[in-house]
Amino acid sequence: MAITYQFNKTSLQGLEKDLKMRQRTLPTLQSKETALRLEVKRAKKELDDLDREVEQRIKDYDQMLALWGEFDTSLIHVDDVRMSIKKIAGVRVPVLEEVLYSTKEFSLFASPKWFADGFEQLKAIADVGIRQEFVRRKVDLLEYARKKTTQKVNLFEKVQIPGYQDAIRKIKRFMEDEENLSKSSQKIVKSKKEAEARKEAQQ
């Protein structure tokens, strides 16, 4: 972004105002970036833990694969997923509140006795899988916000603030040079007038 300016007092005041605004905003942006970095790290750790839990639950499921052949999967169904929105470091992220299931009636006498445990196992697998998707979304949202904030910090720190400072320096130097030239020309005019006055006095 090229900073446009003119070599005058109005332009100088405008640039100084813009510079102060950026200098005031920068620490807030840096704090936000640090907070987002920490939150991304936390969310990634949470996701890694959930990935391991999903793997473990799938292994447990595989060990009972022969039994699962007998299980009627139509007996359990995910009806709804309740969620809320939470702000983390200024970023709105979805939070899983509850997974709602519906189960069909089945005969405890006609079904294997492990069916009741089977329901709980399937719910546990579904819960972890759904929670994993929510945390993955949270990681994506926080990571995106962190990248955007880092870009803004870099823009302020490395481009705009030095750019404004440089423009202000140039305008001040130009105005000082102009003032010095004006003073010099006034001295020359004054000297000439004094010399002319002396000549007239001598005649």
MDAnalysis code that builds the backbone (N, CA, C; Angstrom):
import MDAnalysis as mda
import numpy as np

u = mda.Universe.empty(609, n_residues=203, atom_resindex=np.repeat(np.arange(203), 3), trajectory=True)
u.add_TopologyAttr("name", ["N", "CA", "C"] * 203)
u.add_TopologyAttr("resid", np.arange(1, 204))
u.add_TopologyAttr("resname", ["MET", "ALA", "ILE", "THR", "TYR", "GLN", "PHE", "ASN", "LYS", "THR", "SER", "LEU", "GLN", "GLY", "LEU", "GLU", "LYS", "ASP", "LEU", "LYS", "MET", "ARG", "GLN", "ARG", "THR", "LEU", "PRO", "THR", "LEU", "GLN", "SER", "LYS", "GLU", "THR", "ALA", "LEU", "ARG", "LEU", "GLU", "VAL", "LYS", "ARG", "ALA", "LYS", "LYS", "GLU", "LEU", "ASP", "ASP", "LEU", "ASP", "ARG", "GLU", "VAL", "GLU", "GLN", "ARG", "ILE", "LYS", "ASP", "TYR", "ASP", "GLN", "MET", "LEU", "ALA", "LEU", "TRP", "GLY", "GLU", "PHE", "ASP", "THR", "SER", "LEU", "ILE", "HIS", "VAL", "ASP", "ASP", "VAL", "ARG", "MET", "SER", "ILE", "LYS", "LYS", "ILE", "ALA", "GLY", "VAL", "ARG", "VAL", "PRO", "VAL", "LEU", "GLU", "GLU", "VAL", "LEU", "TYR", "SER", "THR", "LYS", "GLU", "PHE", "SER", "LEU", "PHE", "ALA", "SER", "PRO", "LYS", "TRP", "PHE", "ALA", "ASP", "GLY", "PHE", "GLU", "GLN", "LEU", "LYS", "ALA", "ILE", "ALA", "ASP", "VAL", "GLY", "ILE", "ARG", "GLN", "GLU", "PHE", "VAL", "ARG", "ARG", "LYS", "VAL", "ASP", "LEU", "LEU", "GLU", "TYR", "ALA", "ARG", "LYS", "LYS", "THR", "THR", "GLN", "LYS", "VAL", "ASN", "LEU", "PHE", "GLU", "LYS", "VAL", "GLN", "ILE", "PRO", "GLY", "TYR", "GLN", "ASP", "ALA", "ILE", "ARG", "LYS", "ILE", "LYS", "ARG", "PHE", "MET", "GLU", "ASP", "GLU", "GLU", "ASN", "LEU", "SER", "LYS", "SER", "SER", "GLN", "LYS", "ILE", "VAL", "LYS", "SER", "LYS", "LYS", "GLU", "ALA", "GLU", "ALA", "ARG", "LYS", "GLU", "ALA", "GLN", "GLN"])
u.atoms.positions = np.array([
    [0.836, -1.186, 0.000],
    [0.000, 0.000, 0.000],
    [0.876, 1.243, 0.000],
    [0.818, 1.990, -1.086],
    [1.606, 3.223, -1.181],
    [0.887, 4.324, -0.408],
    [1.661, 5.059, 0.385],
    [1.085, 6.143, 1.185],
    [1.129, 7.417, 0.341],
    [-0.036, 7.974, 0.089],
    [-0.095, 9.204, -0.710],
    [-0.119, 10.405, 0.231],
    [0.669, 11.409, -0.120],
    [0.731, 12.609, 0.714],
    [1.193, 13.804, -0.114],
    [1.006, 14.972, 0.467],
    [1.468, 16.205, -0.165],
    [2.407, 16.904, 0.809],
    [3.239, 17.762, 0.274],
    [4.217, 18.452, 1.121],
    [3.603, 19.707, 1.728],
    [2.633, 19.480, 2.646],
    [2.034, 20.624, 3.345],
    [1.616, 20.212, 4.753],
    [1.235, 21.203, 5.552],
    [0.908, 20.988, 6.960],
    [-0.327, 20.095, 7.144],
    [-1.335, 20.271, 6.289],
    [-2.574, 19.483, 6.388],
    [-2.271, 18.002, 6.182],
    [-1.484, 17.713, 5.149],
    [-1.106, 16.331, 4.847],
    [-0.284, 15.746, 6.005],
    [0.614, 16.542, 6.566],
    [1.453, 16.122, 7.688],
    [0.591, 15.748, 8.895],
    [-0.397, 16.601, 9.210],
    [-1.284, 16.336, 10.354],
    [-2.097, 15.051, 10.138],
    [-2.568, 14.856, 8.906],
    [-3.324, 13.643, 8.564],
    [-2.483, 12.389, 8.745],
    [-1.224, 12.458, 8.281],
    [-0.312, 11.307, 8.403],
    [0.019, 11.026, 9.865],
    [0.237, 12.087, 10.644],
    [0.558, 11.918, 12.065],
    [-0.615, 11.265, 12.809],
    [-1.833, 11.648, 12.445],
    [-3.045, 11.072, 13.046],
    [-3.147, 9.578, 12.702],
    [-2.933, 9.259, 11.407],
    [-2.980, 7.855, 10.959],
    [-1.904, 7.015, 11.629],
    [-0.716, 7.591, 11.779],
    [0.397, 6.883, 12.414],
    [0.071, 6.579, 13.880],
    [-0.433, 7.585, 14.604],
    [-0.784, 7.389, 16.026],
    [-1.835, 6.305, 16.186],
    [-2.834, 6.302, 15.292],
    [-3.896, 5.292, 15.351],
    [-3.297, 3.889, 15.190],
    [-2.371, 3.728, 14.248],
    [-1.745, 2.421, 14.015],
    [-0.842, 2.023, 15.187],
    [-0.134, 2.984, 15.743],
    [0.746, 2.698, 16.882],
    [-0.062, 2.309, 18.123],
    [-1.260, 2.901, 18.264],
    [-2.136, 2.541, 19.391],
    [-2.759, 1.162, 19.186],
    [-3.086, 0.831, 17.918],
    [-3.764, -0.429, 17.594],
    [-2.809, -1.628, 17.625],
    [-1.542, -1.391, 17.277],
    [-0.573, -2.494, 17.150],
    [-0.464, -3.372, 18.396],
    [-0.309, -2.815, 19.627],
    [-0.210, -3.696, 20.802],
    [-1.448, -4.581, 20.995],
    [-2.635, -4.053, 20.677],
    [-3.874, -4.841, 20.791],
    [-3.833, -6.011, 19.805],
    [-3.400, -5.717, 18.586],
    [-3.294, -6.769, 17.555],
    [-2.270, -7.818, 17.961],
    [-1.147, -7.367, 18.530],
    [-0.097, -8.309, 18.959],
    [-0.610, -9.205, 20.084],
    [-1.387, -8.620, 21.013],
    [-1.967, -9.417, 22.111],
    [-2.954, -10.444, 21.556],
    [-3.760, -10.006, 20.584],
    [-4.739, -10.911, 19.964],
    [-4.021, -12.055, 19.252],
    [-2.939, -11.722, 18.561],
    [-2.176, -12.751, 17.836],
    [-1.611, -13.780, 18.816],
    [-1.060, -13.311, 19.946],
    [-0.507, -14.207, 20.964],
    [-1.604, -15.103, 21.538],
    [-2.756, -14.495, 21.853],
    [-3.889, -15.266, 22.400],
    [-4.356, -16.322, 21.405],
    [-4.459, -15.937, 20.125],
    [-4.905, -16.881, 19.087],
    [-3.893, -18.010, 18.901],
    [-2.612, -17.672, 18.960],
    [-1.558, -18.692, 18.839],
    [-1.722, -19.750, 19.938],
    [-1.955, -19.288, 21.179],
    [-2.150, -20.199, 22.317],
    [-3.404, -21.048, 22.146],
    [-4.482, -20.403, 21.686],
    [-5.751, -21.122, 21.493],
    [-5.645, -22.164, 20.389],
    [-4.915, -21.846, 19.324],
    [-4.708, -22.803, 18.222],
    [-3.947, -24.015, 18.757],
    [-2.907, -23.735, 19.567],
    [-2.089, -24.811, 20.145],
    [-2.961, -25.720, 21.021],
    [-3.800, -25.091, 21.864],
    [-4.698, -25.842, 22.748],
    [-5.689, -26.692, 21.952],
    [-6.280, -26.070, 20.927],
    [-7.286, -26.766, 20.104],
    [-6.654, -27.936, 19.348],
    [-5.422, -27.745, 18.873],
    [-4.731, -28.827, 18.146],
    [-4.432, -29.996, 19.084],
    [-4.069, -29.671, 20.322],
    [-3.805, -30.716, 21.331],
    [-5.100, -31.482, 21.605],
    [-6.210, -30.737, 21.742],
    [-7.522, -31.350, 21.970],
    [-7.891, -32.271, 20.807],
    [-7.605, -31.819, 19.580],
    [-7.907, -32.613, 18.384],
    [-7.050, -33.885, 18.338],
    [-5.761, -33.754, 18.695],
    [-4.873, -34.934, 18.737],
    [-5.393, -35.961, 19.736],
    [-5.822, -35.476, 20.920],
    [-6.369, -36.381, 21.947],
    [-7.613, -37.096, 21.426],
    [-8.477, -36.344, 20.731],
    [-9.703, -36.944, 20.177],
    [-9.386, -37.935, 19.061],
    [-8.387, -37.617, 18.233],
    [-7.968, -38.543, 17.162],
    [-7.537, -39.883, 17.765],
    [-6.754, -39.783, 18.862],
    [-6.286, -41.012, 19.537],
    [-7.474, -41.781, 20.140],
    [-8.409, -41.031, 20.718],
    [-9.585, -41.676, 21.325],
    [-10.427, -42.380, 20.263],
    [-10.600, -41.736, 19.108],
    [-11.369, -42.347, 18.001],
    [-10.681, -43.634, 17.556],
    [-9.346, -43.564, 17.395],
    [-8.581, -44.750, 16.983],
    [-8.781, -45.898, 17.977],
    [-8.681, -45.552, 19.266],
    [-8.825, -46.567, 20.315],
    [-10.220, -47.187, 20.291],
    [-11.237, -46.361, 20.131],
    [-12.613, -46.859, 20.120],
    [-12.862, -47.746, 18.893],
    [-12.252, -47.367, 17.761],
    [-12.398, -48.184, 16.541],
    [-11.702, -49.539, 16.741],
    [-10.534, -49.519, 17.411],
    [-9.827, -50.784, 17.704],
    [-10.698, -51.673, 18.584],
    [-11.297, -51.051, 19.625],
    [-12.177, -51.811, 20.524],
    [-13.367, -52.388, 19.740],
    [-13.886, -51.599, 18.815],
    [-15.018, -52.013, 17.974],
    [-14.592, -53.192, 17.085],
    [-13.381, -53.083, 16.487],
    [-12.875, -54.138, 15.592],
    [-12.700, -55.464, 16.315],
    [-12.323, -55.377, 17.611],
    [-12.128, -56.610, 18.377],
    [-13.444, -57.368, 18.568],
    [-14.533, -56.621, 18.493],
    [-15.851, -57.253, 18.658],
    [-16.584, -57.386, 17.316],
    [-15.827, -57.314, 16.234],
    [-16.434, -57.285, 14.902],
    [-17.364, -58.476, 14.641],
    [-16.960, -59.644, 15.084],
    [-17.788, -60.849, 14.875],
    [-19.152, -60.672, 15.551],
    [-19.152, -60.067, 16.741],
    [-20.412, -59.858, 17.463],
    [-21.264, -58.782, 16.798],
    [-20.596, -57.721, 16.284],
    [-21.337, -56.607, 15.677],
    [-22.167, -57.060, 14.476],
    [-21.766, -58.181, 13.864],
    [-22.531, -58.737, 12.742],
    [-23.964, -59.058, 13.149],
    [-24.149, -59.368, 14.435],
    [-25.478, -59.720, 14.951],
    [-26.299, -58.478, 15.313],
    [-25.617, -57.343, 15.453],
    [-26.286, -56.133, 15.967],
    [-27.082, -55.438, 14.860],
    [-28.291, -55.058, 15.182],
    [-29.160, -54.358, 14.227],
    [-28.911, -52.849, 14.381],
    [-28.144, -52.265, 13.444],
    [-27.753, -50.848, 13.558],
    [-28.934, -49.890, 13.379],
    [-30.051, -50.389, 12.869],
    [-31.231, -49.516, 12.708],
    [-31.902, -49.237, 14.056],
    [-31.449, -49.907, 15.099],
    [-32.033, -49.717, 16.428],
    [-31.635, -48.374, 17.064],
    [-30.549, -47.781, 16.564],
    [-30.072, -46.507, 17.125],
    [-29.833, -45.498, 15.998],
    [-30.211, -44.253, 16.252],
    [-30.100, -43.230, 15.213],
    [-29.772, -41.866, 15.846],
    [-28.879, -41.095, 15.199],
    [-28.578, -39.737, 15.674],
    [-29.683, -38.834, 15.157],
    [-30.444, -38.240, 16.064],
    [-31.564, -37.369, 15.679],
    [-31.135, -35.919, 15.484],
    [-30.313, -35.450, 16.418],
    [-29.962, -34.029, 16.375],
    [-28.646, -33.793, 17.111],
    [-28.010, -32.705, 16.749],
    [-26.778, -32.290, 17.418],
    [-27.019, -30.877, 17.926],
    [-26.990, -30.711, 19.243],
    [-27.195, -29.384, 19.824],
    [-25.854, -28.702, 20.015],
    [-25.823, -27.448, 19.591],
    [-24.558, -26.718, 19.694],
    [-24.799, -25.290, 20.160],
    [-23.717, -24.658, 20.591],
    [-23.775, -23.236, 20.949],
    [-22.574, -22.562, 20.310],
    [-22.537, -21.251, 20.392],
    [-21.409, -20.492, 19.837],
    [-20.665, -19.845, 20.995],
    [-19.361, -19.980, 20.964],
    [-18.518, -19.410, 22.021],
    [-17.464, -18.524, 21.366],
    [-17.152, -17.415, 22.028],
    [-16.103, -16.534, 21.509],
    [-14.777, -16.879, 22.177],
    [-13.793, -17.215, 21.355],
    [-12.449, -17.498, 21.851],
    [-11.512, -16.497, 21.189],
    [-10.903, -15.637, 21.983],
    [-9.996, -14.584, 21.485],
    [-10.658, -13.784, 20.358],
    [-11.956, -13.510, 20.538],
    [-12.689, -12.704, 19.556],
    [-13.202, -13.472, 18.350],
    [-13.001, -14.798, 18.334],
    [-13.443, -15.629, 17.193],
    [-14.626, -16.490, 17.627],
    [-15.699, -16.438, 16.842],
    [-16.887, -17.245, 17.148],
    [-16.667, -18.682, 16.660],
    [-16.723, -19.622, 17.621],
    [-16.535, -21.033, 17.259],
    [-17.715, -21.873, 17.757],
    [-18.083, -22.923, 16.999],
    [-19.180, -23.780, 17.447],
    [-18.717, -24.712, 18.563],
    [-19.591, -24.929, 19.539],
    [-19.278, -25.828, 20.666],
    [-20.389, -26.873, 20.744],
    [-19.982, -28.131, 20.780],
    [-20.953, -29.230, 20.880],
    [-21.533, -29.265, 22.286],
    [-22.851, -29.211, 22.371],
    [-23.521, -29.272, 23.682],
    [-24.012, -30.686, 23.980],
    [-24.683, -31.287, 22.969],
    [-25.306, -32.592, 23.216],
    [-25.648, -33.271, 21.892],
    [-25.506, -34.599, 21.874],
    [-25.933, -35.391, 20.719],
    [-27.193, -36.131, 21.151],
    [-28.275, -35.970, 20.378],
    [-29.544, -36.616, 20.726],
    [-29.762, -37.854, 19.855],
    [-30.033, -38.958, 20.522],
    [-30.237, -40.240, 19.834],
    [-31.679, -40.706, 20.015],
    [-32.130, -41.505, 19.051],
    [-33.401, -42.212, 19.255],
    [-33.096, -43.702, 19.121],
    [-33.709, -44.468, 19.974],
    [-33.488, -45.922, 19.927],
    [-34.832, -46.631, 19.765],
    [-34.790, -47.726, 19.015],
    [-36.003, -48.526, 18.828],
    [-36.075, -49.579, 19.932],
    [-37.286, -49.958, 20.228],
    [-37.497, -51.014, 21.233],
    [-36.931, -52.335, 20.692],
    [-36.333, -53.104, 21.592],
    [-35.898, -54.458, 21.190],
    [-36.078, -55.395, 22.387],
    [-36.206, -56.652, 22.084],
    [-36.445, -57.637, 23.144],
    [-35.131, -58.008, 23.818],
    [-35.083, -57.804, 25.128],
    [-33.880, -58.168, 25.890],
    [-33.705, -59.688, 25.940],
    [-34.832, -60.400, 25.846],
    [-34.765, -61.872, 25.910],
    [-34.347, -62.482, 24.582],
    [-34.854, -61.903, 23.474],
    [-34.559, -62.459, 22.145],
    [-33.204, -61.986, 21.602],
    [-32.615, -60.948, 22.216],
    [-31.335, -60.399, 21.732],
    [-30.187, -60.839, 22.645],
    [-28.981, -60.874, 22.074],
    [-27.825, -61.213, 22.926],
    [-27.706, -60.219, 24.085],
    [-27.181, -60.689, 25.215],
    [-27.164, -59.827, 26.410],
    [-26.192, -58.647, 26.284],
    [-25.283, -58.701, 25.320],
    [-24.336, -57.593, 25.164],
    [-24.930, -56.426, 24.360],
    [-26.168, -56.567, 23.851],
    [-26.806, -55.510, 23.036],
    [-26.885, -54.176, 23.785],
    [-27.227, -54.231, 25.075],
    [-27.343, -53.003, 25.870],
    [-25.998, -52.265, 25.899],
    [-24.911, -53.025, 26.083],
    [-23.564, -52.435, 26.054],
    [-23.243, -51.921, 24.655],
    [-23.733, -52.638, 23.652],
    [-23.515, -52.243, 22.252],
    [-24.061, -50.845, 21.971],
    [-25.232, -50.571, 22.522],
    [-25.829, -49.233, 22.372],
    [-24.884, -48.163, 22.920],
    [-24.400, -48.426, 24.135],
    [-23.520, -47.446, 24.788],
    [-22.220, -47.262, 24.004],
    [-21.701, -48.379, 23.473],
    [-20.453, -48.298, 22.697],
    [-20.650, -47.479, 21.414],
    [-21.760, -47.736, 20.734],
    [-22.041, -46.995, 19.499],
    [-22.233, -45.504, 19.793],
    [-22.923, -45.195, 20.893],
    [-23.113, -43.794, 21.290],
    [-21.763, -43.140, 21.569],
    [-20.899, -43.866, 22.280],
    [-19.574, -43.334, 22.638],
    [-18.755, -43.051, 21.377],
    [-18.791, -43.968, 20.410],
    [-18.055, -43.778, 19.153],
    [-18.604, -42.562, 18.403],
    [-19.936, -42.476, 18.316],
    [-20.575, -41.347, 17.615],
    [-20.263, -40.028, 18.320],
    [-20.344, -40.006, 19.659],
    [-20.047, -38.796, 20.441],
    [-18.642, -38.279, 20.141],
    [-17.678, -39.174, 20.205],
    [-16.276, -38.786, 19.995],
    [-16.076, -38.306, 18.556],
    [-16.668, -39.019, 17.596],
    [-16.538, -38.638, 16.184],
    [-17.124, -37.257, 15.901],
    [-18.295, -36.996, 16.489],
    [-18.953, -35.693, 16.283],
    [-18.152, -34.584, 16.977],
    [-17.687, -34.880, 18.215],
    [-16.874, -33.905, 18.956],
    [-15.592, -33.579, 18.170],
    [-15.017, -34.606, 17.559],
    [-13.806, -34.447, 16.751],
    [-14.047, -33.461, 15.600],
    [-15.209, -33.573, 14.944],
    [-15.536, -32.661, 13.835],
    [-15.693, -31.226, 14.321],
    [-16.293, -31.043, 15.490],
    [-16.458, -29.703, 16.063],
    [-15.095, -29.084, 16.383],
    [-14.214, -29.885, 16.973],
    [-12.887, -29.371, 17.341],
    [-12.068, -29.076, 16.082],
    [-12.242, -29.924, 15.051],
    [-11.532, -29.679, 13.781],
    [-11.964, -28.334, 13.192],
    [-13.264, -28.058, 13.270],
    [-13.802, -26.773, 12.772],
    [-13.245, -25.614, 13.601],
    [-13.153, -25.831, 14.913],
    [-12.609, -24.800, 15.811],
    [-11.155, -24.490, 15.439],
    [-10.365, -25.543, 15.195],
    [-8.959, -25.362, 14.795],
    [-8.881, -24.539, 13.515],
    [-9.710, -24.892, 12.524],
    [-9.711, -24.179, 11.232],
    [-10.037, -22.702, 11.409],
    [-11.082, -22.406, 12.193],
    [-11.507, -21.012, 12.405],
    [-10.447, -20.205, 13.145],
    [-9.867, -20.804, 14.198],
    [-8.838, -20.107, 14.982],
    [-7.570, -19.905, 14.160],
    [-7.202, -20.917, 13.388],
    [-6.000, -20.835, 12.542],
    [-6.152, -19.733, 11.490],
    [-7.344, -19.661, 10.885],
    [-7.621, -18.639, 9.877],
    [-7.530, -17.237, 10.502],
    [-8.150, -17.074, 11.687],
    [-8.125, -15.776, 12.380],
    [-6.695, -15.407, 12.774],
    [-5.915, -16.413, 13.212],
    [-4.520, -16.155, 13.594],
    [-3.700, -15.676, 12.402],
    [-3.884, -16.351, 11.251],
    [-3.147, -15.956, 10.036],
    [-3.486, -14.523, 9.632],
    [-4.789, -14.204, 9.667],
    [-5.246, -12.852, 9.306],
    [-4.655, -11.808, 10.257],
    [-4.646, -12.123, 11.550],
    [-4.118, -11.187, 12.555],
    [-2.613, -11.014, 12.374],
    [-1.900, -12.121, 12.106],
    [-0.446, -12.051, 11.871],
    [-0.156, -11.175, 10.652],
    [-0.959, -11.332, 9.597],
    [-0.784, -10.502, 8.394],
    [-0.961, -9.027, 8.731],
    [-1.968, -8.724, 9.553],
    [-2.245, -7.334, 9.923],
    [-1.118, -6.769, 10.787],
    [-0.622, -7.585, 11.732],
    [0.498, -7.154, 12.587],
    [1.710, -6.841, 11.709],
    [2.014, -7.752, 10.775],
    [3.162, -7.542, 9.872],
    [2.978, -6.304, 9.006],
    [1.737, -6.107, 8.523],
    [1.439, -4.936, 7.691],
    [1.689, -3.651, 8.477],
    [1.180, -3.594, 9.709],
    [1.371, -2.403, 10.549],
    [2.847, -2.219, 10.901],
    [3.459, -3.330, 11.391],
    [4.816, -3.277, 11.927],
    [5.876, -3.019, 10.852],
    [5.758, -3.738, 9.728],
    [6.828, -3.725, 8.730],
    [6.572, -2.818, 7.539],
    [5.302, -2.463, 7.305],
    [4.996, -1.661, 6.112],
    [4.430, -0.287, 6.474],
    [3.271, -0.284, 7.124],
    [2.558, 0.989, 7.305],
    [3.237, 1.943, 8.280],
    [3.578, 1.473, 9.488],
    [4.191, 2.375, 10.483],
    [5.507, 2.947, 9.949],
    [6.443, 2.104, 9.434],
    [7.669, 2.691, 8.869],
    [7.377, 3.611, 7.676],
    [6.356, 3.253, 6.867],
    [5.977, 4.069, 5.704],
    [5.495, 5.448, 6.114],
    [4.624, 5.479, 7.137],
    [4.116, 6.765, 7.644],
    [5.248, 7.589, 8.258],
    [6.117, 6.912, 9.024],
    [7.233, 7.621, 9.657],
    [8.141, 8.252, 8.592],
    [8.392, 7.494, 7.533],
    [9.248, 7.975, 6.442],
    [8.598, 9.172, 5.729],
    [7.295, 9.061, 5.454],
    [6.566, 10.148, 4.781],
    [6.573, 11.413, 5.646],
    [6.346, 11.252, 6.956],
    [6.344, 12.392, 7.886],
    [7.721, 13.050, 7.898],
    [8.784, 12.224, 7.940],
    [10.172, 12.743, 7.913],
    [10.414, 13.573, 6.656],
    [9.969, 13.037, 5.512],
    [10.181, 13.728, 4.223],
    [9.447, 15.071, 4.186],
    [8.187, 15.059, 4.665],
    [7.405, 16.311, 4.666],
    [8.053, 17.333, 5.588],
    [8.468, 16.892, 6.794],
    [9.109, 17.813, 7.745],
    [10.398, 18.386, 7.175],
    [11.193, 17.522, 6.533],
    [12.461, 17.974, 5.922],
    [12.181, 19.000, 4.820],
    [11.161, 18.692, 3.999],
    [10.797, 19.602, 2.907],
    [10.351, 20.951, 3.465],
    [9.507, 20.899, 4.525],
    [9.003, 22.134, 5.116],
    [10.125, 22.933, 5.794],
    [11.068, 22.222, 6.413],
    [12.230, 22.895, 7.027],
    [13.087, 23.559, 5.953],
    [13.322, 22.805, 4.857],
    [14.123, 23.358, 3.744],
    [13.448, 24.593, 3.166],
    [12.111, 24.483, 3.024],
    [11.342, 25.608, 2.478],
    [11.441, 26.828, 3.403],
    [11.369, 26.569, 4.715],
    [11.454, 27.646, 5.707],
    [12.846, 28.282, 5.687],
    [13.880, 27.432, 5.579],
    [15.264, 27.928, 5.522],
    [15.491, 28.767, 4.271],
    [14.918, 28.283, 3.136],
    [15.043, 29.037, 1.871],
    [14.349, 30.386, 1.988],
    [13.175, 30.346, 2.625],
    [12.406, 31.580, 2.813],
    [13.193, 32.568, 3.676],
    [13.795, 32.056, 4.767],
    [14.596, 32.914, 5.654],
    [15.809, 33.475, 4.926],
    [16.443, 32.573, 4.147],
    [17.629, 33.002, 3.397],
    [17.268, 34.099, 2.398],
    [16.170, 33.885, 1.664],
    [15.770, 34.883, 0.662],
    [15.373, 36.196, 1.340],
    [14.754, 36.101, 2.529],
    [14.407, 37.322, 3.276],
    [15.666, 38.074, 3.698],
    [16.704, 37.322, 4.117],
    [17.980, 37.939, 4.515],
    [18.619, 38.647, 3.328],
    [18.567, 37.959, 2.158],
    [19.158, 38.537, 0.938],
    [18.440, 39.826, 0.572],
    [17.102, 39.781, 0.607],
    [16.288, 40.968, 0.292],
    [16.613, 42.090, 1.278],
    [16.715, 41.722, 2.567],
    [17.005, 42.706, 3.616],
    [18.388, 43.320, 3.404],
    [19.368, 42.448, 3.090],
    [20.737, 42.918, 2.848],
    [20.764, 43.879, 1.671],
    [20.043, 43.523, 0.597],
    [19.993, 44.376, -0.603],
    [19.394, 45.739, -0.265],
    [18.301, 45.701, 0.497],
    [17.621, 46.948, 0.887],
    [18.543, 47.813, 1.744],
    [19.263, 47.148, 2.672],
    [20.193, 47.882, 3.532],
    [21.322, 48.498, 2.710],
    [21.821, 47.714, 1.731],
    [22.909, 48.215, 0.871],
    [22.420, 49.398, 0.038],
    [21.191, 49.279, -0.493],
    [20.619, 50.376, -1.290],
    [20.402, 51.634, -0.424],
    [19.967, 51.385, 0.826],
    [19.731, 52.506, 1.744],
    [21.065, 53.226, 2.052],
    [22.150, 52.426, 2.206],
    [23.473, 53.027, 2.478],
    [23.949, 53.863, 1.300],
    [23.741, 53.311, 0.098],
    [24.156, 54.024, -1.123],
    [23.437, 55.362, -1.220],
    [22.132, 55.326, -0.958],
    [21.320, 56.554, -1.028],
    [21.777, 57.569, 0.025],
    [22.139, 57.042, 1.181],
    [22.589, 57.931, 2.271],
    [23.924, 58.596, 1.928],
    [24.757, 57.850, 1.190],
    [26.058, 58.359, 0.795],
    [25.943, 59.433, -0.310],
    [24.933, 59.382, -1.121],
    [24.787, 60.333, -2.240],
    [24.348, 61.695, -1.818],
])
